[in-house]
């Protein structure tokens, strides 16, 4: 009897031990699953927190750039020409920063302000003031052209430049500028006055760009040149209704 009992006890003990091992294994598995779940939750919380920080930082950066815009716009309206010149470079840099952030709409706003300066007549009381104002305008077109060059650090070649009804004086060079798809350069109704020079030497007007001189007036004594410029297939350049020299229509 004792022998039989001992023979029976062995598998029972093994069974009990095996069952215990299974229980321990299940508990370990559940513990591991809970650990994995907790780790996943912790990682998600960390990811959400990071995304929130990034979003908050993005909003703060947008607010900072918009504050810069307000300050720079005030510079461009300052009575002192050196302050306005500084404003030109600052507004261009702000446009570049917006583009770096991927916000081309805000960049276009900055470019619009620079073009608006050229379109807007400024009351000057002395010849010195008039010369200084012309220098600011020349600087604006020079900065624009720098951003239209092939290989420019930040390209504006697909932006809109509205010089509608602007009165051009001084020297303005768009030499080697590239006007790409989506770019619009509007000189509609603009006047190029005696003594002014506007050059598009070696400029490239590529497919999808639009350049308009509709109703523009090229007054006697001005020089507007397109020497070696390339008008590629698909670009649109119009001189509809433009007047050259003493009212000769094209």
Long-range contacts (C-beta under 8 A, 24 or more apart in sequence): 61-101, 62-101, 62-103, 65-94, 65-97, 65-98, 65-101, 65-106, 68-94, 69-94, 69-109, 69-110, 73-113, 76-113, 76-117, 81-129, 81-132, 81-133, 81-135, 81-136, 84-117, 84-136, 85-135, 85-136, 85-139, 88-114, 88-117, 88-136, 88-139, 88-140, 88-143, 89-139, 89-143, 92-143, 92-147, 95-154, 95-156, 96-147, 96-153, 96-154, 99-154, 100-154, 104-159, 107-156, 107-159, 108-159, 108-160, 111-144, 111-156, 111-159, 111-160, 111-161, 112-160, 112-162, 114-140, 114-143, 114-144, 115-140, 115-161, 115-162, 115-163, 116-162, 118-163, 118-166, 118-168, 119-162, 119-163, 119-164, 119-165, 119-166, 121-167, 134-169, 134-170, 135-170, 137-168, 137-169, 137-170, 137-172, 138-170, 138-171, 138-172, 141-172, 141-173, 141-174, 142-172, 142-173, 144-174, 145-173, 145-174, 145-175, 145-176, 145-177, 148-174, 148-177, 148-178, 148-179, 149-176, 149-177, 149-178, 150-176, 150-178, 157-183, 158-182, 158-183, 159-183, 160-184, 160-186, 161-185, 161-186, 162-186, 163-187, 163-190, 164-188, 164-189, 164-190, 165-189, 165-190, 165-191, 166-190, 166-191, 167-191, 167-193, 168-192, 168-193, 168-196, 168-198, 168-222, 169-193, 169-195, 169-196, 170-196, 170-197, 171-196, 171-197, 171-198, 172-196, 172-197, 172-198, 172-199, 173-197, 173-198, 173-199, 173-201, 174-198, 174-199, 174-200, 174-203, 175-199, 175-200, 175-201, 175-202, 175-203, 176-201, 176-202, 176-203, 176-204, 177-203, 177-204, 178-203, 178-204, 178-206, 179-203, 179-204, 179-205, 179-206, 179-209, 179-211, 179-235, 180-206, 180-208, 180-209, 181-206, 181-207, 181-208, 181-209, 182-208, 182-209, 183-208, 183-209, 183-210, 184-209, 184-210, 184-211, 184-212, 185-209, 185-210, 185-211, 185-212, 186-211, 186-212, 187-211, 187-212, 187-213, 187-216, 188-212, 188-213, 188-214, 188-215, 188-216, 189-214, 189-215, 189-216, 189-217, 190-216, 190-217, 191-216, 191-217, 191-219, 192-216, 192-217, 192-218, 192-219, 192-222, 192-224, 193-219, 193-221, 193-222, 194-219, 194-220, 194-221, 194-222, 195-221, 195-222, 196-222, 196-223, 197-222, 197-223, 197-224, 197-225, 198-222, 198-223, 198-224, 198-225, 199-223, 199-224, 199-225, 199-227, 200-224, 200-225, 200-226, 200-229, 201-225, 201-226, 201-227, 201-228, 201-229, 202-227, 202-228, 202-229, 202-230, 203-229, 203-230, 204-229, 204-230, 204-232, 205-229, 205-230, 205-231, 205-232, 205-235, 205-237, 206-232, 206-234, 206-235, 207-232, 207-233, 207-234, 207-235, 208-234, 208-235, 209-235, 209-236, 210-235, 210-236, 210-237, 211-235, 211-236, 211-237, 211-238, 212-236, 212-237, 212-238, 213-237, 213-238, 213-239, 213-240, 213-242, 214-238, 214-239, 214-240, 214-241, 214-242, 215-240, 215-241, 215-242, 215-243, 216-242, 216-243, 217-242, 217-243, 218-242, 218-243, 218-244, 218-245, 219-245, 220-245, 220-246
